[in-house]
Amino acid sequence: MGKLLPDPQIGGIGGMLLWLFFITIALTFLLTTGLASVLIVAVVWGAILLVLYFVLSRILFRLKRGR
Protein backbone atom coordinates (compact mmCIF):
# COMPACT_ATOMS: atom_id res chain seq x y z
CA MET A 1 0.00 0.00 0.00
CA GLY A 2 1.46 3.34 -1.03
CA LYS A 3 1.96 6.26 1.27
CA LEU A 4 -0.71 8.98 1.12
CA LEU A 5 1.46 11.68 2.68
CA PRO A 6 4.93 12.83 1.64
CA ASP A 7 7.85 11.16 3.38
CA PRO A 8 8.90 13.31 6.37
CA GLN A 9 12.53 12.44 5.60
CA ILE A 10 12.36 14.67 2.53
CA GLY A 11 13.66 17.98 3.81
CA GLY A 12 13.95 21.54 2.67
CA ILE A 13 12.15 23.03 -0.30
CA GLY A 14 11.22 19.66 -1.81
CA GLY A 15 9.39 18.57 1.31
CA MET A 16 7.59 21.90 1.61
CA LEU A 17 6.50 21.77 -2.04
CA LEU A 18 5.20 18.22 -1.60
CA TRP A 19 3.19 19.24 1.47
CA LEU A 20 1.83 22.33 -0.32
CA PHE A 21 0.88 20.16 -3.30
CA PHE A 22 -1.08 17.70 -1.14
CA ILE A 23 -2.75 20.49 0.86
CA THR A 24 -3.69 22.34 -2.35
CA ILE A 25 -5.33 19.19 -3.76
CA ALA A 26 -7.26 18.67 -0.52
CA LEU A 27 -8.40 22.30 -0.34
CA THR A 28 -9.42 22.31 -4.02
CA PHE A 29 -11.49 19.16 -3.48
CA LEU A 30 -13.18 20.66 -0.41
CA LEU A 31 -13.87 23.95 -2.20
CA THR A 32 -15.42 22.23 -5.22
CA THR A 33 -17.68 20.15 -2.96
CA GLY A 34 -18.70 23.31 -1.09
CA LEU A 35 -18.05 22.03 2.42
CA ALA A 36 -17.14 25.28 4.15
CA SER A 37 -17.10 23.90 7.71
CA VAL A 38 -14.95 20.94 6.65
CA LEU A 39 -12.66 23.39 4.85
CA ILE A 40 -12.11 25.37 8.05
CA VAL A 41 -11.32 22.17 9.98
CA ALA A 42 -8.96 21.05 7.21
CA VAL A 43 -7.11 24.38 7.27
CA VAL A 44 -6.71 24.20 11.05
CA TRP A 45 -5.51 20.58 10.92
CA GLY A 46 -3.20 21.40 8.01
CA ALA A 47 -1.62 24.24 9.98
CA ILE A 48 -1.18 22.02 13.06
CA LEU A 49 0.36 19.23 10.98
CA LEU A 50 2.72 21.63 9.20
CA VAL A 51 3.93 23.06 12.51
CA LEU A 52 4.44 19.55 13.91
CA TYR A 53 6.24 18.52 10.72
CA PHE A 54 8.68 21.44 10.86
CA VAL A 55 9.30 21.03 14.61
CA LEU A 56 9.92 17.29 14.32
CA SER A 57 12.14 17.70 11.25
CA ARG A 58 14.27 20.27 13.11
CA ILE A 59 14.57 17.95 16.13
CA LEU A 60 15.48 14.98 13.93
CA PHE A 61 18.01 17.08 12.02
CA ARG A 62 19.69 18.17 15.25
CA LEU A 63 19.72 14.60 16.58
CA LYS A 64 21.30 13.31 13.36
CA ARG A 65 23.88 16.11 13.37
CA GLY A 66 24.70 15.50 17.03
CA ARG A 67 25.69 11.88 16.45
N, CA, C and O atoms as a CHARMM CRD file, in Angstrom:
* protein
*
  268
    1    1 MET  N      0.84500  -1.19700   0.00000 PROA 1      0.00000
    2    1 MET  CA     0.00000   0.00000   0.00000 PROA 1      0.00000
    3    1 MET  C      0.87900   1.24500   0.00000 PROA 1      0.00000
    4    1 MET  O      1.77200   1.37200   0.83700 PROA 1      0.00000
    5    2 GLY  N      0.63700   2.14700  -0.91600 PROA 2      0.00000
    6    2 GLY  CA     1.45800   3.34300  -1.03000 PROA 2      0.00000
    7    2 GLY  C      1.17600   4.34700   0.06900 PROA 2      0.00000
    8    2 GLY  O      0.12900   4.32100   0.71500 PROA 2      0.00000
    9    3 LYS  N      2.13200   5.22200   0.25900 PROA 3      0.00000
   10    3 LYS  CA     1.96000   6.26500   1.27200 PROA 3      0.00000
   11    3 LYS  C      1.08000   7.38000   0.71200 PROA 3      0.00000
   12    3 LYS  O      1.22300   7.77300  -0.44600 PROA 3      0.00000
   13    4 LEU  N      0.16600   7.88900   1.54700 PROA 4      0.00000
   14    4 LEU  CA    -0.70500   8.98200   1.12200 PROA 4      0.00000
   15    4 LEU  C     -0.03900  10.33100   1.34000 PROA 4      0.00000
   16    4 LEU  O     -0.28600  11.28100   0.59700 PROA 4      0.00000
   17    5 LEU  N      0.81000  10.41400   2.36300 PROA 5      0.00000
   18    5 LEU  CA     1.46400  11.67900   2.68400 PROA 5      0.00000
   19    5 LEU  C      2.92000  11.63300   2.25500 PROA 5      0.00000
   20    5 LEU  O      3.50600  10.55500   2.15900 PROA 5      0.00000
   21    6 PRO  N      3.50700  12.79100   1.99700 PROA 6      0.00000
   22    6 PRO  CA     4.93100  12.83100   1.64300 PROA 6      0.00000
   23    6 PRO  C      5.80000  12.29000   2.77500 PROA 6      0.00000
   24    6 PRO  O      5.45500  12.39500   3.95200 PROA 6      0.00000
   25    7 ASP  N      6.92400  11.71500   2.39300 PROA 7      0.00000
   26    7 ASP  CA     7.84900  11.16300   3.37900 PROA 7      0.00000
   27    7 ASP  C      8.46100  12.29700   4.19900 PROA 7      0.00000
   28    7 ASP  O      9.05100  13.21500   3.62900 PROA 7      0.00000
   29    8 PRO  N      8.33000  12.24900   5.53500 PROA 8      0.00000
   30    8 PRO  CA     8.89900  13.31400   6.37400 PROA 8      0.00000
   31    8 PRO  C     10.41300  13.43600   6.24800 PROA 8      0.00000
   32    8 PRO  O     10.98200  14.46500   6.61100 PROA 8      0.00000
   33    9 GLN  N     11.07300  12.39400   5.73700 PROA 9      0.00000
   34    9 GLN  CA    12.52600  12.44200   5.60000 PROA 9      0.00000
   35    9 GLN  C     12.95700  13.41300   4.50000 PROA 9      0.00000
   36    9 GLN  O     14.09900  13.87400   4.48000 PROA 9      0.00000
   37   10 ILE  N     12.03000  13.71900   3.58300 PROA 10     0.00000
   38   10 ILE  CA    12.36200  14.67500   2.52600 PROA 10     0.00000
   39   10 ILE  C     12.39600  16.06000   3.14800 PROA 10     0.00000
   40   10 ILE  O     11.37900  16.54200   3.64600 PROA 10     0.00000
   41   11 GLY  N     13.53900  16.69500   3.12500 PROA 11     0.00000
   42   11 GLY  CA    13.66200  17.97700   3.81300 PROA 11     0.00000
   43   11 GLY  C     13.72000  19.14600   2.85900 PROA 11     0.00000
   44   11 GLY  O     13.74200  18.98200   1.63900 PROA 11     0.00000
   45   12 GLY  N     13.74300  20.31900   3.43600 PROA 12     0.00000
   46   12 GLY  CA    13.95200  21.53900   2.67200 PROA 12     0.00000
   47   12 GLY  C     12.79700  21.90200   1.76600 PROA 12     0.00000
   48   12 GLY  O     11.63300  21.64600   2.07300 PROA 12     0.00000
   49   13 ILE  N     13.15000  22.51200   0.62900 PROA 13     0.00000
   50   13 ILE  CA    12.14600  23.03300  -0.29700 PROA 13     0.00000
   51   13 ILE  C     11.31400  21.90400  -0.89900 PROA 13     0.00000
   52   13 ILE  O     10.10500  22.05100  -1.07300 PROA 13     0.00000
   53   14 GLY  N     11.95000  20.78300  -1.21600 PROA 14     0.00000
   54   14 GLY  CA    11.22300  19.66300  -1.81300 PROA 14     0.00000
   55   14 GLY  C     10.11000  19.16000  -0.91400 PROA 14     0.00000
   56   14 GLY  O      8.99700  18.90900  -1.37500 PROA 14     0.00000
   57   15 GLY  N     10.40800  19.01400   0.36600 PROA 15     0.00000
   58   15 GLY  CA     9.38900  18.56700   1.31500 PROA 15     0.00000
   59   15 GLY  C      8.26400  19.57300   1.44900 PROA 15     0.00000
   60   15 GLY  O      7.09300  19.19700   1.51200 PROA 15     0.00000
   61   16 MET  N      8.61500  20.85400   1.49200 PROA 16     0.00000
   62   16 MET  CA     7.58700  21.89600   1.60900 PROA 16     0.00000
   63   16 MET  C      6.69200  21.90000   0.37700 PROA 16     0.00000
   64   16 MET  O      5.47300  22.02500   0.49600 PROA 16     0.00000
   65   17 LEU  N      7.29300  21.76300  -0.81400 PROA 17     0.00000
   66   17 LEU  CA     6.49900  21.76900  -2.03700 PROA 17     0.00000
   67   17 LEU  C      5.57300  20.56500  -2.08800 PROA 17     0.00000
   68   17 LEU  O      4.43100  20.68000  -2.53300 PROA 17     0.00000
   69   18 LEU  N      6.05300  19.40900  -1.63700 PROA 18     0.00000
   70   18 LEU  CA     5.19800  18.22400  -1.60000 PROA 18     0.00000
   71   18 LEU  C      4.00800  18.44500  -0.68600 PROA 18     0.00000
   72   18 LEU  O      2.87100  18.15100  -1.05500 PROA 18     0.00000
   73   19 TRP  N      4.27200  18.97000   0.52600 PROA 19     0.00000
   74   19 TRP  CA     3.18600  19.23700   1.46800 PROA 19     0.00000
   75   19 TRP  C      2.21300  20.23900   0.88800 PROA 19     0.00000
   76   19 TRP  O      1.00300  20.03700   0.99000 PROA 19     0.00000
   77   20 LEU  N      2.70100  21.32300   0.27500 PROA 20     0.00000
   78   20 LEU  CA     1.82600  22.33100  -0.32000 PROA 20     0.00000
   79   20 LEU  C      0.98800  21.73000  -1.44200 PROA 20     0.00000
   80   20 LEU  O     -0.18100  22.07600  -1.60900 PROA 20     0.00000
   81   21 PHE  N      1.59300  20.82700  -2.21000 PROA 21     0.00000
   82   21 PHE  CA     0.88300  20.15600  -3.30100 PROA 21     0.00000
   83   21 PHE  C     -0.28700  19.34200  -2.75800 PROA 21     0.00000
   84   21 PHE  O     -1.40600  19.44900  -3.25900 PROA 21     0.00000
   85   22 PHE  N     -0.02800  18.52300  -1.72600 PROA 22     0.00000
   86   22 PHE  CA    -1.08300  17.69900  -1.14100 PROA 22     0.00000
   87   22 PHE  C     -2.17100  18.55800  -0.50800 PROA 22     0.00000
   88   22 PHE  O     -3.35800  18.26900  -0.66200 PROA 22     0.00000
   89   23 ILE  N     -1.77400  19.61300   0.20500 PROA 23     0.00000
   90   23 ILE  CA    -2.75000  20.49100   0.85800 PROA 23     0.00000
   91   23 ILE  C     -3.59100  21.21800  -0.19100 PROA 23     0.00000
   92   23 ILE  O     -4.79600  21.38900  -0.00900 PROA 23     0.00000
   93   24 THR  N     -2.95900  21.64600  -1.28700 PROA 24     0.00000
   94   24 THR  CA    -3.69200  22.33500  -2.35000 PROA 24     0.00000
   95   24 THR  C     -4.73800  21.41800  -2.96800 PROA 24     0.00000
   96   24 THR  O     -5.86400  21.84400  -3.22500 PROA 24     0.00000
   97   25 ILE  N     -4.37100  20.15100  -3.21100 PROA 25     0.00000
   98   25 ILE  CA    -5.32800  19.19000  -3.76000 PROA 25     0.00000
   99   25 ILE  C     -6.50300  19.01600  -2.80200 PROA 25     0.00000
  100   25 ILE  O     -7.66100  19.02100  -3.22300 PROA 25     0.00000
  101   26 ALA  N     -6.20000  18.86100  -1.51000 PROA 26     0.00000
  102   26 ALA  CA    -7.26200  18.66600  -0.52000 PROA 26     0.00000
  103   26 ALA  C     -8.17700  19.88600  -0.45200 PROA 26     0.00000
  104   26 ALA  O     -9.40000  19.74400  -0.42600 PROA 26     0.00000
  105   27 LEU  N     -7.59100  21.08300  -0.42300 PROA 27     0.00000
  106   27 LEU  CA    -8.39600  22.30000  -0.34000 PROA 27     0.00000
  107   27 LEU  C     -9.23700  22.49400  -1.59600 PROA 27     0.00000
  108   27 LEU  O    -10.39000  22.91800  -1.51100 PROA 27     0.00000
  109   28 THR  N     -8.66900  22.18600  -2.76400 PROA 28     0.00000
  110   28 THR  CA    -9.41900  22.31100  -4.01500 PROA 28     0.00000
  111   28 THR  C    -10.61200  21.36700  -4.01600 PROA 28     0.00000
  112   28 THR  O    -11.70800  21.74900  -4.42500 PROA 28     0.00000
  113   29 PHE  N    -10.40400  20.13600  -3.56000 PROA 29     0.00000
  114   29 PHE  CA   -11.49100  19.15900  -3.48000 PROA 29     0.00000
  115   29 PHE  C    -12.58900  19.65700  -2.55300 PROA 29     0.00000
  116   29 PHE  O    -13.77200  19.57600  -2.88200 PROA 29     0.00000
  117   30 LEU  N    -12.19000  20.17800  -1.38000 PROA 30     0.00000
  118   30 LEU  CA   -13.18200  20.65600  -0.41400 PROA 30     0.00000
  119   30 LEU  C    -13.92800  21.87600  -0.94700 PROA 30     0.00000
  120   30 LEU  O    -15.13000  22.01600  -0.72300 PROA 30     0.00000
  121   31 LEU  N    -13.21800  22.76000  -1.65300 PROA 31     0.00000
  122   31 LEU  CA   -13.86900  23.95300  -2.20200 PROA 31     0.00000
  123   31 LEU  C    -14.87300  23.58000  -3.28400 PROA 31     0.00000
  124   31 LEU  O    -15.95500  24.16300  -3.35300 PROA 31     0.00000
  125   32 THR  N    -14.52200  22.60800  -4.13400 PROA 32     0.00000
  126   32 THR  CA   -15.42300  22.23100  -5.22300 PROA 32     0.00000
  127   32 THR  C    -16.64400  21.49000  -4.69000 PROA 32     0.00000
  128   32 THR  O    -17.70100  21.52300  -5.32100 PROA 32     0.00000
  129   33 THR  N    -16.52500  20.82200  -3.54000 PROA 33     0.00000
  130   33 THR  CA   -17.68400  20.14600  -2.96200 PROA 33     0.00000
  131   33 THR  C    -18.49600  21.10600  -2.09700 PROA 33     0.00000
  132   33 THR  O    -19.60900  20.77500  -1.69000 PROA 33     0.00000
  133   34 GLY  N    -17.95300  22.29300  -1.81000 PROA 34     0.00000
  134   34 GLY  CA   -18.70300  23.31300  -1.09400 PROA 34     0.00000
  135   34 GLY  C    -18.87400  23.04900   0.38900 PROA 34     0.00000
  136   34 GLY  O    -19.85200  23.49500   0.98800 PROA 34     0.00000
  137   35 LEU  N    -17.94400  22.33600   0.98700 PROA 35     0.00000
  138   35 LEU  CA   -18.04800  22.03300   2.41600 PROA 35     0.00000
  139   35 LEU  C    -17.23800  23.06100   3.19700 PROA 35     0.00000
  140   35 LEU  O    -16.06500  22.83700   3.49600 PROA 35     0.00000
  141   36 ALA  N    -17.86200  24.17900   3.52400 PROA 36     0.00000
  142   36 ALA  CA   -17.13600  25.28400   4.15300 PROA 36     0.00000
  143   36 ALA  C    -16.65000  24.91700   5.55400 PROA 36     0.00000
  144   36 ALA  O    -15.52100  25.23800   5.92300 PROA 36     0.00000
  145   37 SER  N    -17.49900  24.24700   6.33500 PROA 37     0.00000
  146   37 SER  CA   -17.10100  23.90200   7.70500 PROA 37     0.00000
  147   37 SER  C    -15.95700  22.88900   7.69400 PROA 37     0.00000
  148   37 SER  O    -15.03200  22.97600   8.50300 PROA 37     0.00000
  149   38 VAL  N    -16.02800  21.93000   6.77300 PROA 38     0.00000
  150   38 VAL  CA   -14.95200  20.94200   6.65100 PROA 38     0.00000
  151   38 VAL  C    -13.67400  21.62900   6.18800 PROA 38     0.00000
  152   38 VAL  O    -12.57700  21.24900   6.59600 PROA 38     0.00000
  153   39 LEU  N    -13.81700  22.63900   5.33700 PROA 39     0.00000
  154   39 LEU  CA   -12.66000  23.39100   4.85300 PROA 39     0.00000
  155   39 LEU  C    -11.94200  24.07900   6.00200 PROA 39     0.00000
  156   39 LEU  O    -10.71300  24.06000   6.07500 PROA 39     0.00000
  157   40 ILE  N    -12.71600  24.69000   6.90300 PROA 40     0.00000
  158   40 ILE  CA   -12.11200  25.36700   8.05300 PROA 40     0.00000
  159   40 ILE  C    -11.35400  24.36300   8.91800 PROA 40     0.00000
  160   40 ILE  O    -10.22600  24.62500   9.33700 PROA 40     0.00000
  161   41 VAL  N    -11.97800  23.21200   9.18400 PROA 41     0.00000
  162   41 VAL  CA   -11.32500  22.17000   9.98200 PROA 41     0.00000
  163   41 VAL  C    -10.05600  21.68800   9.28700 PROA 41     0.00000
  164   41 VAL  O     -9.03200  21.47300   9.93500 PROA 41     0.00000
  165   42 ALA  N    -10.12600  21.51800   7.96100 PROA 42     0.00000
  166   42 ALA  CA    -8.96300  21.04800   7.20600 PROA 42     0.00000
  167   42 ALA  C     -7.82000  22.05700   7.26900 PROA 42     0.00000
  168   42 ALA  O     -6.65600  21.67200   7.38400 PROA 42     0.00000
  169   43 VAL  N     -8.14800  23.35000   7.19300 PROA 43     0.00000
  170   43 VAL  CA    -7.10800  24.38200   7.26700 PROA 43     0.00000
  171   43 VAL  C     -6.44200  24.35800   8.63900 PROA 43     0.00000
  172   43 VAL  O     -5.21800  24.44300   8.74400 PROA 43     0.00000
  173   44 VAL  N     -7.26100  24.24100   9.69700 PROA 44     0.00000
  174   44 VAL  CA    -6.70600  24.19600  11.05500 PROA 44     0.00000
  175   44 VAL  C     -5.81400  22.97500  11.21800 PROA 44     0.00000
  176   44 VAL  O     -4.69100  23.08800  11.70900 PROA 44     0.00000
  177   45 TRP  N     -6.30800  21.80000  10.80600 PROA 45     0.00000
  178   45 TRP  CA    -5.50800  20.58300  10.92000 PROA 45     0.00000
  179   45 TRP  C     -4.24500  20.66700  10.07300 PROA 45     0.00000
  180   45 TRP  O     -3.17900  20.21500  10.49200 PROA 45     0.00000
  181   46 GLY  N     -4.36500  21.24800   8.87400 PROA 46     0.00000
  182   46 GLY  CA    -3.19600  21.40000   8.01400 PROA 46     0.00000
  183   46 GLY  C     -2.13200  22.27000   8.66300 PROA 46     0.00000
  184   46 GLY  O     -0.94200  21.96400   8.59100 PROA 46     0.00000
  185   47 ALA  N     -2.56500  23.35900   9.29800 PROA 47     0.00000
  186   47 ALA  CA    -1.61700  24.24100   9.97900 PROA 47     0.00000
  187   47 ALA  C     -0.94400  23.51800  11.13800 PROA 47     0.00000
  188   47 ALA  O      0.26800  23.62500  11.32200 PROA 47     0.00000
  189   48 ILE  N     -1.73800  22.77500  11.92500 PROA 48     0.00000
  190   48 ILE  CA    -1.18000  22.02200  13.05800 PROA 48     0.00000
  191   48 ILE  C     -0.17400  20.99400  12.56200 PROA 48     0.00000
  192   48 ILE  O      0.91400  20.86300  13.12300 PROA 48     0.00000
  193   49 LEU  N     -0.53800  20.26200  11.50600 PROA 49     0.00000
  194   49 LEU  CA     0.35700  19.22800  10.97900 PROA 49     0.00000
  195   49 LEU  C      1.63300  19.83500  10.40600 PROA 49     0.00000
  196   49 LEU  O      2.71300  19.26700  10.56700 PROA 49     0.00000
  197   50 LEU  N      1.52000  20.98200   9.74000 PROA 50     0.00000
  198   50 LEU  CA     2.71900  21.62800   9.20400 PROA 50     0.00000
  199   50 LEU  C      3.65800  22.06600  10.31700 PROA 50     0.00000
  200   50 LEU  O      4.87300  21.88900  10.21800 PROA 50     0.00000
  201   51 VAL  N      3.09500  22.63900  11.38000 PROA 51     0.00000
  202   51 VAL  CA     3.92600  23.06200  12.51200 PROA 51     0.00000
  203   51 VAL  C      4.61100  21.85200  13.12700 PROA 51     0.00000
  204   51 VAL  O      5.81100  21.88800  13.40000 PROA 51     0.00000
  205   52 LEU  N      3.85100  20.77300  13.34700 PROA 52     0.00000
  206   52 LEU  CA     4.44100  19.55100  13.90600 PROA 52     0.00000
  207   52 LEU  C      5.53100  19.00600  12.99000 PROA 52     0.00000
  208   52 LEU  O      6.58500  18.57400  13.45800 PROA 52     0.00000
  209   53 TYR  N      5.27300  19.02800  11.67900 PROA 53     0.00000
  210   53 TYR  CA     6.24300  18.51900  10.71800 PROA 53     0.00000
  211   53 TYR  C      7.56100  19.29400  10.79500 PROA 53     0.00000
  212   53 TYR  O      8.63700  18.69800  10.83300 PROA 53     0.00000
  213   54 PHE  N      7.46700  20.63300  10.81700 PROA 54     0.00000
  214   54 PHE  CA     8.68200  21.43700  10.86200 PROA 54     0.00000
  215   54 PHE  C      9.41600  21.26400  12.18900 PROA 54     0.00000
  216   54 PHE  O     10.64400  21.18300  12.21200 PROA 54     0.00000
  217   55 VAL  N      8.66800  21.20700  13.30000 PROA 55     0.00000
  218   55 VAL  CA     9.30400  21.03300  14.61100 PROA 55     0.00000
  219   55 VAL  C     10.01300  19.68800  14.67300 PROA 55     0.00000
  220   55 VAL  O     11.17000  19.61000  15.08700 PROA 55     0.00000
  221   56 LEU  N      9.31900  18.62500  14.26000 PROA 56     0.00000
  222   56 LEU  CA     9.92100  17.28900  14.31600 PROA 56     0.00000
  223   56 LEU  C     11.10800  17.17400  13.36600 PROA 56     0.00000
  224   56 LEU  O     12.10400  16.53200  13.70100 PROA 56     0.00000
  225   57 SER  N     11.01700  17.78700  12.18300 PROA 57     0.00000
  226   57 SER  CA    12.14100  17.69700  11.25200 PROA 57     0.00000
  227   57 SER  C     13.36200  18.42900  11.80100 PROA 57     0.00000
  228   57 SER  O     14.49100  17.98000  11.60500 PROA 57     0.00000
  229   58 ARG  N     13.14800  19.55300  12.48800 PROA 58     0.00000
  230   58 ARG  CA    14.26800  20.26700  13.11300 PROA 58     0.00000
  231   58 ARG  C     14.90300  19.41600  14.21300 PROA 58     0.00000
  232   58 ARG  O     16.12700  19.32400  14.31000 PROA 58     0.00000
  233   59 ILE  N     14.05500  18.79300  15.04400 PROA 59     0.00000
  234   59 ILE  CA    14.56900  17.95500  16.13300 PROA 59     0.00000
  235   59 ILE  C     15.35300  16.78200  15.55900 PROA 59     0.00000
  236   59 ILE  O     16.45000  16.48000  16.02900 PROA 59     0.00000
  237   60 LEU  N     14.79500  16.11600  14.54100 PROA 60     0.00000
  238   60 LEU  CA    15.48000  14.97700  13.93000 PROA 60     0.00000
  239   60 LEU  C     16.79300  15.41500  13.29300 PROA 60     0.00000
  240   60 LEU  O     17.79400  14.70300  13.38200 PROA 60     0.00000
  241   61 PHE  N     16.79500  16.58100  12.65000 PROA 61     0.00000
  242   61 PHE  CA    18.01200  17.08100  12.01600 PROA 61     0.00000
  243   61 PHE  C     19.09800  17.32200  13.05700 PROA 61     0.00000
  244   61 PHE  O     20.26200  16.98800  12.83900 PROA 61     0.00000
  245   62 ARG  N     18.71000  17.90400  14.19200 PROA 62     0.00000
  246   62 ARG  CA    19.69300  18.17000  15.25100 PROA 62     0.00000
  247   62 ARG  C     20.19400  16.87400  15.86500 PROA 62     0.00000
  248   62 ARG  O     21.37500  16.75800  16.19300 PROA 62     0.00000
  249   63 LEU  N     19.30200  15.89300  16.02500 PROA 63     0.00000
  250   63 LEU  CA    19.72400  14.60400  16.58100 PROA 63     0.00000
  251   63 LEU  C     20.70100  13.91200  15.63700 PROA 63     0.00000
  252   63 LEU  O     21.70900  13.36100  16.08000 PROA 63     0.00000
  253   64 LYS  N     20.40700  13.93800  14.33100 PROA 64     0.00000
  254   64 LYS  CA    21.30000  13.30900  13.35800 PROA 64     0.00000
  255   64 LYS  C     22.65000  14.00700  13.34300 PROA 64     0.00000
  256   64 LYS  O     23.69200  13.35500  13.27400 PROA 64     0.00000
  257   65 ARG  N     22.63100  15.34800  13.41000 PROA 65     0.00000
  258   65 ARG  CA    23.87900  16.11100  13.36600 PROA 65     0.00000
  259   65 ARG  C     24.69100  15.89500  14.63600 PROA 65     0.00000
  260   65 ARG  O     25.92100  15.93800  14.60600 PROA 65     0.00000
  261   66 GLY  N     24.00000  15.66200  15.75700 PROA 66     0.00000
  262   66 GLY  CA    24.69900  15.50100  17.02900 PROA 66     0.00000
  263   66 GLY  C     25.45900  14.19700  17.13800 PROA 66     0.00000
  264   66 GLY  O     26.41300  14.08700  17.90800 PROA 66     0.00000
  265   67 ARG  N     25.02500  13.18800  16.34900 PROA 67     0.00000
  266   67 ARG  CA    25.69100  11.88000  16.44800 PROA 67     0.00000
  267   67 ARG  C     27.01300  11.86300  15.74000 PROA 67     0.00000
  268   67 ARG  O     27.69500  10.83800  15.73000 PROA 67     0.00000
